Amino acid sequence: MTLTTVRERSGSELVFGLLRTLMIGYQFWGVGSGVQLTELPAALQATGSKVGTALRFLVSEGLICVDEVAGTVRLSDSGARQLLGLTDASTVLVVFPAATWH
């Protein structure tokens, strides 16, 4: 019998992984993107409580939007602008360049 140990992810790893996932969704589907909250623990390989802590932090920073009715989370428009270093509030929608497949 083989035992597999999984390293517990740090808070910063969870935040980065969550932002990376949400930025990919935003790139492909824009403001209509959303990741199911129930899928996050498995996707990020973390417990629900750890993911919840990361979500609360990112909401407090204004980087993400959580839709509790739909059960989804997405990158906020202001969060996308902030992550890209765009401070001009007149920018309504951030459009990421098309993905390049290698």
Summary of the structure (lengths in Angstrom):
residues: 102
radius of gyration: 14.9
end to end distance: 38.6
largest distance: 59.4
contacts: 243
relative contact order: 0.18
helix: 50%
strand: 10%
